[in-house]
Amino acid sequence: MAYPDLAKFGPFVQQQHLDIRDMIMRFAQEQLAPGAHERDLLAAFPAELIGELAALGGMSMKTAAEDDGPGLDNVGYALSIEAISRFDPSVAVVAVASNLAAAILARHATPDQRERFVKPIARGEKGAVSFALTEPGAGSDAAGIKTRAVRDGDGWVLDGSKQWITGGSHAKVFTVFAKTPGEGGDDKAVSCFAVEAGTAGFSLGRGQDGPEVIRHRPAVLRGMPGAACEPDRQAG
Ligand SMILES: Cc1cc2nc3c(=O)[nH]c(=O)nc-3n(C[C@H](O)[C@H](O)[C@H](O)COP(=O)(O)OP(=O)(O)OC[C@H]3O[C@@H](n4cnc5c(N)ncnc54)[C@H](O)[C@@H]3O)c2cc1C
């Protein structure tokens, strides 16, 4: 829709932002709104609808066009999240977590990870990505995380637990934050790992009223095809 009085949206909003916002809003109004209240009452996760939104680019909005993403700037992203929130705030929370995780991957991925994670996520093939930072003992104080990652051959072993992980029960990919002492930074250095659900040693706890707990001690990848480490199976 052409907005003749574009100026009323402020100096940063352009017609192309509104075109994208309108497309997302149409999806939210037609597809998400009808069952949103009932899903909230039942604590049901709309995996199929989230998959459809992901196919529209909604779970990886700021990923660049060369990585198969929509390449939105912050204004387009904010307007799109606002449009989803208007009709299904729960899905908007999932989208925010996924977009945060996807943006980190898009910015820092190695060429291998770009093919393996960033592009499939941008195309919607992985649904919503989960962002796994919070732990039982570390929320606001993100530097207080206890999860550790140590090198093992070409791969890494992660050891720790996370909680409040939005969309964790259905995510195929998690961005997991862990301390990496002795990796060139100081002992407080934190790294982010792309971890696929189903990785040996990774397990998912039961969510209570929402975000899930994940526990993992997996072999994970960071730039190496086929992590060579043996996962520790004592994960609990
Ligand atoms: C719906 C929902 C979804 C979430 N999704 C995710 C997710 O996808 N991924 C993820 O990693 N995490 C997620 N979280 C976790 C969220 O990021 C944490 O809850 C948040 O960081 C706060 O941590 P905490 O709950 O441990 O509270 P705490 O950090 O223990 O804080 C408790 C209270 O103390 C206050 N406080 C803390 N530090 C200070 C300080 N220095 N000075 C003054 N006051 C302080 C806080 O403001 C708060 O009121 C989610 C949480 C919710 C509720």
The ligand as an SDF file (V2000), in Angstrom:
LIG
                    3D

 53 58  0  0  0  0  0  0  0  0999 V2000
    9.5360  -14.9060   28.5710 C   0  0  0  0  0  0  0  0  0  0  0  0
   11.0240  -15.0210   28.7060 C   0  0  0  0  0  0  0  0  0  0  0  0
   11.7740  -15.4580   27.6410 C   0  0  0  0  0  0  0  0  0  0  0  0
   13.1470  -15.5960   27.7670 C   0  0  0  0  0  0  0  0  0  0  0  0
   13.8620  -16.0520   26.6860 N   0  0  0  0  0  0  0  0  0  0  0  0
   15.1900  -16.2170   26.8070 C   0  0  0  0  0  0  0  0  0  0  0  0
   15.9510  -16.7510   25.7040 C   0  0  0  0  0  0  0  0  0  0  0  0
   15.4220  -17.0500   24.6290 O   0  0  0  0  0  0  0  0  0  0  0  0
   17.2770  -16.9270   25.8690 N   0  0  0  0  0  0  0  0  0  0  0  0
   17.9210  -16.5970   27.0300 C   0  0  0  0  0  0  0  0  0  0  0  0
   19.1330  -16.7720   27.0870 O   0  0  0  0  0  0  0  0  0  0  0  0
   17.2320  -16.0940   28.0940 N   0  0  0  0  0  0  0  0  0  0  0  0
   15.8880  -15.9020   28.0010 C   0  0  0  0  0  0  0  0  0  0  0  0
   15.1660  -15.4040   29.0640 N   0  0  0  0  0  0  0  0  0  0  0  0
   15.8660  -15.1010   30.3060 C   0  0  0  0  0  0  0  0  0  0  0  0
   16.0750  -13.6220   30.5300 C   0  0  0  0  0  0  0  0  0  0  0  0
   17.0520  -13.1110   29.6460 O   0  0  0  0  0  0  0  0  0  0  0  0
   16.4480  -13.4590   32.0060 C   0  0  0  0  0  0  0  0  0  0  0  0
   15.2750  -13.7490   32.7510 O   0  0  0  0  0  0  0  0  0  0  0  0
   16.9680  -12.0900   32.3210 C   0  0  0  0  0  0  0  0  0  0  0  0
   18.2690  -11.9380   31.7960 O   0  0  0  0  0  0  0  0  0  0  0  0
   16.9730  -11.8340   33.8310 C   0  0  0  0  0  0  0  0  0  0  0  0
   17.6800  -12.8350   34.4840 O   0  0  0  0  0  0  0  0  0  0  0  0
   17.1080  -13.5780   35.7750 P   0  0  0  0  0  0  0  0  0  0  0  0
   15.7170  -14.0390   35.4760 O   0  0  0  0  0  0  0  0  0  0  0  0
   18.1150  -14.5770   36.2200 O   0  0  0  0  0  0  0  0  0  0  0  0
   16.9440  -12.4310   36.8610 O   0  0  0  0  0  0  0  0  0  0  0  0
   18.1170  -11.7750   37.7160 P   0  0  0  0  0  0  0  0  0  0  0  0
   19.2680  -11.4340   36.8330 O   0  0  0  0  0  0  0  0  0  0  0  0
   18.3850  -12.6220   38.9220 O   0  0  0  0  0  0  0  0  0  0  0  0
   17.4050  -10.4400   38.1800 O   0  0  0  0  0  0  0  0  0  0  0  0
   16.3820  -10.4490   39.1950 C   0  0  0  0  0  0  0  0  0  0  0  0
   16.0110   -9.0160   39.5140 C   0  0  0  0  0  0  0  0  0  0  0  0
   17.1660   -8.3110   40.0070 O   0  0  0  0  0  0  0  0  0  0  0  0
   17.3800   -7.1290   39.2420 C   0  0  0  0  0  0  0  0  0  0  0  0
   18.8240   -6.9400   39.0770 N   0  0  0  0  0  0  0  0  0  0  0  0
   19.6910   -7.8120   38.5250 C   0  0  0  0  0  0  0  0  0  0  0  0
   20.9350   -7.3120   38.5420 N   0  0  0  0  0  0  0  0  0  0  0  0
   20.8500   -6.0780   39.1220 C   0  0  0  0  0  0  0  0  0  0  0  0
   21.7770   -5.0700   39.4080 C   0  0  0  0  0  0  0  0  0  0  0  0
   23.0840   -5.2110   39.1150 N   0  0  0  0  0  0  0  0  0  0  0  0
   21.3270   -3.9440   39.9890 N   0  0  0  0  0  0  0  0  0  0  0  0
   20.0170   -3.7870   40.2880 C   0  0  0  0  0  0  0  0  0  0  0  0
   19.0780   -4.7140   40.0140 N   0  0  0  0  0  0  0  0  0  0  0  0
   19.4830   -5.8410   39.4560 C   0  0  0  0  0  0  0  0  0  0  0  0
   16.6930   -7.3960   37.8880 C   0  0  0  0  0  0  0  0  0  0  0  0
   16.3050   -6.1840   37.2680 O   0  0  0  0  0  0  0  0  0  0  0  0
   15.4960   -8.2140   38.3340 C   0  0  0  0  0  0  0  0  0  0  0  0
   14.4440   -7.3900   38.7510 O   0  0  0  0  0  0  0  0  0  0  0  0
   13.7890  -15.2590   28.9740 C   0  0  0  0  0  0  0  0  0  0  0  0
   13.0320  -14.7940   30.0490 C   0  0  0  0  0  0  0  0  0  0  0  0
   11.6710  -14.6950   29.9280 C   0  0  0  0  0  0  0  0  0  0  0  0
   10.8680  -14.2030   31.1160 C   0  0  0  0  0  0  0  0  0  0  0  0
  1  2  1  0
  2  3  1  0
  2 52  2  0
  3  4  2  0
  4  5  1  0
  4 50  1  0
  5  6  2  0
  6  7  1  0
  6 13  1  0
  7  8  2  0
  7  9  1  0
  9 10  1  0
 10 11  2  0
 10 12  1  0
 12 13  2  0
 13 14  1  0
 14 15  1  0
 14 50  1  0
 15 16  1  0
 16 17  1  0
 16 18  1  0
 18 19  1  0
 18 20  1  0
 20 21  1  0
 20 22  1  0
 22 23  1  0
 23 24  1  0
 24 25  2  0
 24 26  1  0
 24 27  1  0
 27 28  1  0
 28 29  2  0
 28 30  1  0
 28 31  1  0
 31 32  1  0
 32 33  1  0
 33 34  1  0
 33 48  1  0
 34 35  1  0
 35 36  1  0
 35 46  1  0
 36 37  1  0
 36 45  1  0
 37 38  2  0
 38 39  1  0
 39 40  1  0
 39 45  2  0
 40 41  1  0
 40 42  2  0
 42 43  1  0
 43 44  2  0
 44 45  1  0
 46 47  1  0
 46 48  1  0
 48 49  1  0
 50 51  2  0
 51 52  1  0
 52 53  1  0
M  END
$$$$
